[in-house]
Amino acid sequence: MELRRVIAIIRHGDRTPKQKMKMEVKHPRFFALFEKHGGYKTGKLKLKRPEQLQEVLDITRLLLAELEKEPGGEIEEKTGKLEQLKSVLEMYGHFSGINRKVQLTYYPHGVKASNEGQDPQSEALAPSLLLVLKWNGELTLAGPVQTEKLGRAFRCMYPGGQGPSGCRRGADTHFSVNGEECQHEWATGQRWGFLEQLPAPGEGSAAPYFTAGCALWP
């Protein structure tokens, strides 16, 4: 009998609490960004790639600079919200991993009117976007230890798993993970625990190996 496939349902390792901020945006630059990335097709847009998050950060910096020059101008976004958005996007000095993302949702009659059930026919209401910023949810110091332990247990769960057979047979190039938030810890556990491949000196993350060296299970 040959092992063809193993399916596991796994919870993420210990990590920091997730945080979220919501703000209504109406500036044309945000609408242009929404249109550029095809947001009008579904009315929703998720931005998580580095170049996309950089675009959001650039817009935020421009709006804050304009507000500093002209405090009572035409910009309707709240300064406090923009400053928090800028602060989170500037964390670590660069964009990497999957610990930050921005979601935009289109409201043809404005976020407030939609939430309060106002009749759009009663008055002319301008459209707006609901911007949701999510960040954190990173592995704590205990997270990598837990996932490596899981990797070792996963290797030994099938007969013959102690050697190069069992669940580990052919696994060096055949992984498939559903759920982006668990990819980093799963890559860590499988590389260091399941495959027994130790990180190179100075290597702090298994995520690049995961995305570059693993293919879908046939």
C-alpha positions in Angstrom: 0.0 0.0 0.0 1.4 3.4 -1.0 0.6 6.6 0.8 -0.8 9.0 -1.7 -1.9 12.0 0.3 -2.2 13.4 3.8 -4.7 16.1 4.8 -4.3 17.9 8.1 -6.5 20.6 9.7 -4.1 22.6 11.9 -4.5 25.7 14.1 -1.9 28.4 14.0 0.7 28.7 16.7 0.8 31.1 19.6 0.8 34.7 18.2 0.2 38.3 19.2 -3.4 39.6 19.2 -4.7 41.0 15.9 -5.6 44.6 15.6 -8.0 46.5 13.3 -8.8 50.0 12.4 -11.7 51.3 10.3 -12.0 54.6 8.6 -14.2 56.2 5.9 -12.3 57.7 3.0 -13.6 60.0 0.2 -10.5 61.4 -1.4 -10.2 60.9 -5.2 -6.8 59.3 -4.7 -8.3 56.4 -2.8 -11.0 56.0 -5.5 -8.3 56.0 -8.2 -6.4 53.3 -6.3 -9.7 51.3 -5.9 -10.3 51.5 -9.7 -6.7 50.7 -10.6 -6.8 47.4 -8.9 -10.2 46.4 -10.2 -12.2 47.1 -7.0 -15.4 48.1 -8.9 -15.8 44.6 -10.3 -16.9 43.2 -6.9 -17.2 46.3 -4.8 -14.4 45.1 -2.5 -10.6 45.1 -2.7 -7.9 43.5 -0.6 -4.4 45.0 -0.7 -1.5 43.0 0.8 1.3 43.0 -1.7 4.3 45.3 -0.8 3.7 47.5 -3.9 0.0 47.9 -3.1 0.6 48.8 0.5 3.3 51.2 -0.6 0.6 52.9 -2.8 -1.7 53.3 0.3 1.2 54.7 2.3 2.1 57.2 -0.4 -1.5 58.5 -0.5 -1.6 58.7 3.3 1.6 60.7 3.4 0.4 63.1 0.7 -2.9 63.7 2.5 -1.1 64.4 5.8 1.3 66.8 4.1 -1.7 68.7 2.6 -3.5 68.8 5.9 -0.4 70.2 7.5 -0.2 73.0 4.9 -4.0 73.7 4.9 -5.7 72.3 8.0 -9.2 73.4 7.0 -9.1 72.3 3.4 -11.1 70.0 1.3 -9.7 66.7 2.7 -12.4 65.0 4.7 -10.4 62.2 6.2 -9.6 62.4 9.9 -6.1 63.4 10.7 -5.8 60.9 13.6 -6.9 58.0 11.5 -4.5 58.9 8.7 -1.6 59.2 11.2 -2.4 55.7 12.6 -2.6 54.3 9.1 0.8 55.8 8.3 2.3 54.6 11.5 1.2 51.0 11.0 2.3 50.9 7.3 5.7 52.3 8.3 6.3 49.6 10.9 9.6 47.7 10.5 10.8 50.1 7.7 9.7 47.7 4.9 6.9 45.5 3.8 7.3 41.8 4.2 5.3 38.7 5.3 1.6 38.8 5.7 1.1 40.7 8.9 -0.5 43.8 7.4 -3.3 44.3 4.9 -5.8 46.9 3.8 -9.3 46.2 2.7 -11.5 48.7 0.8 -15.3 48.4 0.4 -17.3 50.6 -1.9 -20.5 52.3 -0.6 -22.4 54.2 -3.4 -24.2 56.4 -0.9 -21.6 56.6 1.8 -20.7 54.4 4.7 -22.7 56.2 7.3 -25.9 56.3 5.2 -25.6 52.6 4.5 -25.1 51.7 8.2 -27.9 53.9 9.4 -30.4 52.8 6.7 -30.9 56.3 5.3 -32.9 56.6 2.1 -30.5 57.6 -0.7 -33.4 59.1 -2.7 -34.2 61.6 0.1 -30.9 63.6 -0.5 -27.9 63.5 -2.7 -25.3 61.4 -0.9 -21.7 61.1 -2.1 -20.1 57.7 -2.4 -17.3 56.7 -0.1 -15.0 53.8 0.7 -14.6 51.9 4.0 -10.9 51.3 4.6 -10.1 48.5 7.1 -6.5 48.2 8.2 -5.4 44.9 9.9 -2.1 44.2 11.5 -0.2 42.1 14.0 -1.1 38.4 14.6 2.6 37.5 14.5 4.2 34.5 16.0 5.4 34.9 19.6 8.6 33.2 20.8 6.6 30.1 21.6 5.1 29.9 18.1 8.2 28.5 16.3 8.8 26.0 19.1 5.2 24.7 18.8 5.3 24.4 15.1 8.6 22.6 15.0 7.2 20.1 17.6 4.2 19.7 15.3 6.4 19.0 12.3 8.3 16.2 14.2 5.0 14.7 15.3 3.6 14.9 11.8 6.7 13.0 10.5 6.2 10.1 12.9 2.4 9.7 12.7 2.6 7.2 9.8 4.4 3.8 9.9 7.9 4.2 8.7 7.9 7.9 9.5 11.2 7.8 11.4 13.2 7.4 8.3 13.0 8.7 4.7 9.7 6.9 4.1 6.2 7.3 5.5 4.6 10.7 5.4 7.9 12.2 4.5 8.4 10.3 1.3 8.4 12.9 -1.6 7.5 15.7 0.7 10.6 17.8 0.0 8.8 19.4 -3.0 5.1 18.7 -2.4 3.3 20.9 0.1 0.0 22.7 -0.2 -1.4 25.0 2.4 -4.7 26.8 2.4 -4.9 29.8 4.7 -2.4 32.5 4.2 -2.2 33.4 7.9 -0.8 30.0 8.8 1.7 29.7 6.0 4.7 31.1 8.0 4.3 28.9 11.0 3.5 25.8 8.8 6.6 26.4 6.7 8.7 26.7 9.9 7.3 23.5 11.4 7.6 21.5 8.2 11.1 22.6 7.3 12.7 22.3 10.7 10.6 19.6 12.2 9.2 17.5 9.3 12.1 17.7 6.9 14.8 18.2 9.5 16.3 21.1 7.5 17.9 23.6 9.8 17.9 27.3 8.8 21.1 28.8 7.5 23.1 31.1 9.8 21.3 34.4 10.2 18.2 33.1 8.5 15.2 34.3 10.5 12.2 33.1 8.4 11.1 30.0 6.6 8.5 31.9 4.5 10.8 32.5 1.5 11.6 28.8 1.4 7.9 27.9 1.6 6.9 30.1 -1.3 9.9 29.2 -3.6 10.5 25.6 -2.9 7.1 24.0 -2.4 4.6 23.0 -5.1 1.1 21.7 -5.0 0.5 18.1 -4.2 -0.3 16.2 -7.5 
